[in-house]
Amino acid sequence: MNRYTTFKQLGDGTYGSVLLARSNETGELVAIKRMKRKFYSWDECLNLREVKSLKKLNHVNVVKLKEVVRENDYLYFVFEYMKENLYQLMKEREDKMFSENEIRNILFQVLSGLAFVHKHGYFHRDMKPENLLCMGPELVKIADFGLAREIRSQPPYTDYVSTRWYRAPEVLLKSSSYSSPIDIWAVGCIMAELYTLRPLFPGNSEVDEIFKICQVLGTLKKSDWPEGIILATSINFRFPKFAPMSLRALIPNASDEAVALMKSMLQWDPLKRPSAAQALRSPYFHVGQALGAPLSHSDQHKAQERMPEEAAEPRALSLCKADLDCSRALHGPLQQTSLPQENVDPGGLTEGQQEPLSLVKIQTRLGFQRGAENCASGTRAGRRRWGQTSFKSVDSWGDGDDADTGVSISKKPTIASVKSRTGAGPRYLKRLLFQAFRVADQHRRLEAEPSGLQHSVC
């Protein structure tokens, strides 16, 4: 740990203390968590849930574990530094409420990080404001995965997980088979607290916590959550009698969409709560507001550097599957390309769309490669013989070059075929006749040679 210079203690918990430090190599500020128990082997360290989970979770809204150090049998976690946690941020506000836009952005980031965690097979089990690290209301990250469990792991789980005020009913009623919906319940409690700067269910014991929940949601009915009645009966608990209160009355500064989202996350039945991904699709987040973590100055600079390069090199768009298949044969392995499936006019280009790049243009620039005739379309696009020249892609005959009109020398044009073109002007007919004579002359010269050219050009 001599590579870091420590300054002060940021916090102290049951399992470890957190110190503010600076890297002597890079000068970067970091937060170092020093575990209180000793670890006598690396196997013990690597089996810790916090290490196992954070090794797999790399997301902008999940705190980044930079390094794990074991020194003198003590274990140190080196994390990226965050200024404060959400509880401290709320405490600083005192009576100055967050705007709904600020709350929406905070919740969007919390749910985005949680959706990522759940998608990768973990649930947090200790979601609370103290475990949400912030750099102001603009950037929020989920931290402290010490109680995290894998969703696929086998119950029973311990009944003491999250802090009591954010603990879900199934945990309070001693269920041993809870899962990721307990995190959603905690987010619902945090959301209400962001609007009021007061905890929604501030129980001073587990029984009082259920009492506070019943005061707001009303007495649990069997039709709402049958398993909850069974759990309560198994521990000889009887729900107090309360009529439900209106969240609108409790949180008057919340919009209708915010109240609807809170109600969905604070359902008695865990199966009726939305997943984090479903919550992100709520109308509450669809208001045209820019949401998510802000770009750092370096990311903005990189994005600005990429923009001119992308603008200077427009990509050609092919609407033809055969063109796509053959171009893969010509260019070699390509990355998977998404072709437009909807709103495509087969008769022409849509507004703002670039002209498709035909295979003829690709072939004239790159030449022909052996084996391209085996492309998926079945056309012999990559191999030709004498007398089978390709057509140039031009808008009109007048734009073509006289030296290469694309007429095949293996088939002479007839006067009848020339006359059959209706609307052809004198200049057009004169040019075709001239080319026909040239081709016939070349054909005679080839026949006059003692050994005809029969080899192929690839």
Secondary structure, 3 states (H helix, E strand, C coil): CCCEEEEEEEEECCCEEEEEEEECCCCCEEEEEEECCCCCCHHHHHCCHHHHHHHHCCCCCECCEEEEEEECCEEEEEEECCCEEHHHHHHHHCCCCCCHHHHHHHHHHHHHHHHHHHHCCEECCCCCHHHEEECHHHCEEECCCCCCEECCCCCCCCCCCCCHHHCCHHHHCCCCCCCCHHHHHHHHHHHHHHHHCCCCCCCCCHHHHHHHHHHHHCCCCCCCCHHHHHHHHHCCCCCCCCCCCCHHHHCCCCCHHHHHHHHHHCCCCHHHCCCHHHHHCCHHHCCCCCCCCCCCHHHHHHHHHHHHHHHHCCCCCCCCHHHHHHHHHHHCCCCCCCCCCCCCCCCCCCCCCCCCCCHHHHHHHHCCCCCHHHCCCCCCCCCECCCCCCCCCCCCHHHCCCCCCCCCCCCCCCHHHHHCCCCCCHHHHHHHHHHHHHHHHHHHHHHHCCCCCCCCEC
